[in-house]
C-alpha cells in the first residue's frame, strides 16, 4: 500500500512539475562558420534538475558546468562547419521524474544583416547609444545568437563634414556592463555583434557593420545614417496662441541648462503648415485657427535631415480672462506677491500671450505697490503696502480687436498686518515627574486675527488651537502660526526643552529703602546641544513648578503669597523680600536636579534709611558772601558686604562708599566735610560770590564682590543754597518787656542793664539769612546813655544738638547738629535815664534799621513788705514809682 501511494504522489508531482517547467527558447536558429563555433545557453524555468542530450552530436554539442551531473542550464554549441542547413534536437530530462523538454536547433548560413538601435540620433555630452547587429537567413528569420562572431563597425562622415562626427567607444570606457564575449574581443582589439557609439561633433554620419569572416564576404554590410546633435528643446514645447498674436520660442541646451542665442545660431524653425503659422527666425505668428507642428533643424545638415526638436502650436480664440494672486488673495503687509492674469480657450486650456496681446490691470495702489510688470502686462510683481482691501480689475486687449468683445474680470485683494508671535524662544525645564505640568500661551498678532497653530515635533511640544504650548519631551522644535484664511504667511517661535543644570541670582537693586520691596530674580539655565554639535546655554521662560528652597538669614522677610509676575532680566521666578529696619542679609536659593545633586546660589541684599537733608529742615539756606553754615544729611546706602559676617571693621566697610558733592552753580560757594561717616554727613558750605543753585550729596556703594550680578546704586539728596545781598534789616529785642511802649520800635530798659537786639536780615525775595556775619556793619547811638561794643560786627548764636542716636544694621552712630540761630548785638545802658536812638547799617548794601531805647530807673514799690489777712474786703494800697510808669 505504501508503494502504491508513493507512486501516485510521484506521478502527481511529475505532472505538476511538467506543467510548470519550460525552456527559455523552444526553437534556436544558429549560424554556421568555418573557423568558429557560435553557442547559445538554454535554460529551464521552474524546478528540478535536468540531464541534457543532443540528437546530432556531430552538428550540435550540449554541455553543462563541469562537475555537475544535472543542471537547469546547458550550452548549445555548433560543432559542424558544413555550410548548409541542418537540424538537431536537444532534450532535457528531469532526473527524478523523467519529464522531458525539447528544443529544436536549426543551423543555417547568414544571408543578410540588420541593425537594431533605440535611436539614430546621438546627443553630445550624453552617454553613448547601444547599437546591435542581427543576422538573417534567406527567409528573413533572425538568428538566435551571434556570440563568438567577429564584426567590423565603421563610421563615415557624410559629404561636407570635415570632423569625425562619432566613434565606437569601448565598453571598458563606458558605464555599461561589458558582456563576457565582448570583453574577450576588446582584449584582442576586435569588435563583436554589439557596439557603443558616441557623438563627437554635431552633424551627420554613416554607420556600417560587416561580418569579418571570409565565408561571408558576399554578405553586404548593413548601413544606417545617424545624426549627432546637442540636447536641445524648444520652449514652449506646446502652446496655444490667439489669432494674430506673435510669440517667441526659446532654444535651450538641456545638459548645461543654458539658453542659446536665437539671433546668431545655426538652427532654424520650420512650420509644417504655413497657412496656420508663419515663422520669422524664432518668432511664430498665428495666421488662422488650427494645429501645427514646428520643427527645429540644423543648417549644417543637408542630407537625411532629422528634426532635432519639435513643438506643438494651436491657434485658438479666447473665451475667459481670470485673475489670481500668488500665494493667495489674502497677503501680509510687506509680503511679496504676484498678480497673474490668464486667458483660456473654450476647452479650458491656457492661451500664451505674445507681443500683440496685452492685459491692462488696475491695482488698489493704497494697499499694494508694484515693483515690476511683464511686457504684456499679464504679470505684476509687488508686495502688500499696508493693511486694507481693494479690487483688482483686468481687461484683455486681443491682437485682432475688430469684431471681438473685450474680456474683463475683477477680484478682491486683502492685505493684513504682518504676523508675529511672542515670546520666543520658549525654554522649558524637563523632569519626568513634571511632564505635562508646564504650559505657556503664545501670543500672535497681525493677520486677520484668526490663527491656526502647528508644531514641527510633537515628541518635543504640542500646541492647541489657542496657542498654548505644552512640552512633551527633551529636544527642540518650532511652533508655527498661520492665518486660517492664508497658510502661506506664517510666524514661528522656537521651543527648547532641556534639563535644568544651573541657576543665577540677579538683583536689580542691591539696596532698597526700609519698607520697600527688594526683588531677587531667579534665572534657571540648561545646556542645549544642537544637531551640528554646538552647545548653547538657555534660560528657562517658565519654572513655576520647580521646588526652590529659599533661606534668608536675618533682617528681611519673604512673603511667599506675592505672585511672581512681570518678570524681567531673563528670570523665570522672583523672590520678594522686605525689611522694616536697616539690614544686610544673605539670600540662599537652591533646587535639586533629577540625579539628586543640589544646585545652590547666594546673594546679599541690604535695606537702608533714605538719604535726606535734616538741616536745614526747609532744604534752603541763605548766606552772605564770605559766610558759612553747616548742612546735615542723614541716611543713605549701607557700606556693602559681599557676605554677612558677625565681626567686621567699620572703617573698611565705610571705605566701600564713594561720596561726592556737586554744585549746580560752579565757583559760587565751596564746601568741606566736617563729619563724614556712614548714615551721618555734616558739610560746611561757604559762599564765595553772589548766586544760587543746588548742593547735592551723592553716595554709591562700591561692591568689589566676586558675584558679578552685583550692581552699585547711586543715592542723592539736595538742598538750595543762595548767596545773596541784604535788602532789609530789622532790629528786635530778644526780651520784650510788659511795660507800655510809645511805639513798636521802642523799648524800656533799666539803667545799668544789658539788652540784646536781634538783627533780622533778609534778601530782596524775603529769604532770611542763616549767616551774614561776614558783612560789615556800623552801630551807632545818638547820645551816651548806652554803650555798643565792636560797632562793625554782628554776632550769631548756634544751637548744638548731639543727643540723638541712629541705629543702623552696622552700628549705633552718634549724630551731631550745629544749627545757626539769630544774629544779635548787646547794648549796655549807663547809670542815667533818658531816651537814646540806636542805628545799625550794612555798609555793603546801604540798608539800615533804627530802634528807640528808653532808659529808666529801677521800679520801686512802697511798702516793700506787707502782711494782710486773707479776706475779700481787706485791701492795701501799694505805690509804684520810677521805672516806665509812675503808679499802678
Secondary structure, 3 states (H helix, E strand, C coil): CHHHHHHHHHHHHHHHHHHHCEECCCEEEEECCCCCCCEEEEEEECCCCEEEEECCCCCEEEECCCCCCCECEEEEEECCCCCCCEEEEEEEEECCCCCEEEEEEEEECCCEEEEEECCCEEECCCCCEEEEEEEECCCCCECCECCCCCEEEEEEECCCCCCCCEEEECHHHCCCCCCHHHHHHHHCCCECCEEEEEECCCEEEEEEEEECCHHHCCCCCEEEEEEEECCEEEECCEEEEECCCEEECEEEECCCCEEECCCCCCEEEEECCCCCEEEECCEEEECCCEEEEEEEEECCCCCCCCCCEEEEEEEECCCEEEEEEECCCEEEECCEEEEEEEEECCCCCEECCCCCCEEEEECCCCCEEEEEECCCCCEEEEEECCCEEEEEEEEEECCCCCCCCCEEEEEEEEEEEEEEEECCCEEEECCHHHCCCCCEECEEEEECCCEEEEECCCCCEEECCCCEEEECCCEEEEEEEEECCEEEEEEEEEEEEECCCEEEEEECCCEEECCCEEEEEEEEEEEEECCCCCEEEEECCECCCCCCEEEECCCCEECCCCCCCCCCCCCCEEEEEECCCCEEEEEEEEEECCCCCEEEEEEEEEEECCCEEEECCCCEEEEECCCEEEEEEECCCCCCCCCCCCCCCHHHHHCCEEEEEEECCCCCEEEEEEEEECCEEEEEEEECCCEEEEEEEEEEECCCCCCCCCCCCEEEEEEEEEEECCCEEEEEECCCCCCCCCCCCEEEEECCCEEEEEEEEECCCCCECCECCCCCEEEEECCCCEEECCCCCCEEEEEEEEEEEEECCCCEEEEEEEEEEEEEEEEEECCCCEEEEEEEEECCCCEEEEEEEEEECCCEEECCCCCCCCCCCCCCCCEEECCCCCCC
